[in-house]
Amino acid sequence: MSDALADWKPDVLGVEGRVLPVVTAPAAVLSREGAEVDPADPEIVQLAADLVATMRVSPGCVGLAAPQVGVSAQVFVVDVTQHPKTATSHGTFVLCNARVVEASRWRPGREGCMSVPDLTGDVKRAGRVVVEGALPGTGEAVRLTTDAFEARALQHEIDHCAGKLFLDRVAGAHAVYQRKVYL
Amino acid sequence: MNELAITVIGPDRTGIIADVSAALAGVGANLSDSTMTRLRGHFAMTLICTGPTAGDVEKALEPLSDLLATVRAVQPEADGAARGEPYLVSVHGADRLGIVAAVTRVVAAAGGNITDLTTRLTGPLYVLVAEVDLPPGTADDLAVRLAEAADELGVEVTLRRAESDVL
């Protein structure tokens, strides 16, 4: 199954991605659990391409979930290849209906989010995860094991699909900060 | 629009926040930023509100006689965006007089602006954690000076970048 992910490229979607506006909190769509999707549905294939295109034009963006472009659905894109904290990376990929099936090595880290542009927060995430989901288009089931920054990014995006922001997971009352560095 | 800086402190009990915030809401004071915490046995609140006049708020808080409140009108901030690089200073060691004064003097001398600072004394152990905005390129030098100050105080100090990853 993991070979399918390694070979996956956004151009297999076969449609041009559109750059969509990124929704920011307190938009209700960010707090709603996304619907499970049919990965073969042409609308979902288009959404996948749109997410890739929108991520590409957003500086510093390493992942984007459907609710962040106003669509309440369990689809997200991740690409952490350029990030300095990346250990394992699976390149650019879109997953549908993804869930974390194993999580370990919990550690804190400070996160920011394009949908919460003025705040950051300290969030504990698993440093190693196993995630299962489906590829858009073929609908092929994939299971991936990853660590470090890619693991954090996957958990952040899967949270978006469940209607959760990092603000729902901060370590405490003093773990939310005014964001100081803008990309 | 009036902007007010309000402090409230009193012996801790249940319902302080509910009482104070209800009194504020009652006179149309909208809480924008606040920190509230328990310090030893006291509950302390620092609030920025907009809406009513200072006099209205003072009157509204008057019935809460177990709490000491101050209210004053302030100017809204022009631009609160920090310009420096975010760092964390952590200090821990045996309690002694002057730790906060010495550490923050070193940070100030380097042009660092402290944006948040908490201290805790627990038994003999004193802990200080501060968020600091530093002018670009000054962190290494500050780390050396903090180490010197820490040596004199007999405490441990670390300075590290408060990195946030955008996802």
Interface residues (C-beta under 8 A of the other chain):
Chain A: G60 C61 V62 G63 H83 K85 G109 R110 E111 G112 C113 M114 T120 F149 R152 A153 H156 E157 F166 A173 H174 Y177 Q178 R179 K180 V181 L183
Chain B: T37 G80 A82 G84 E85 P86 T115 D116 T118 E131 D133 A162 E163 S164 D165 V166 L167
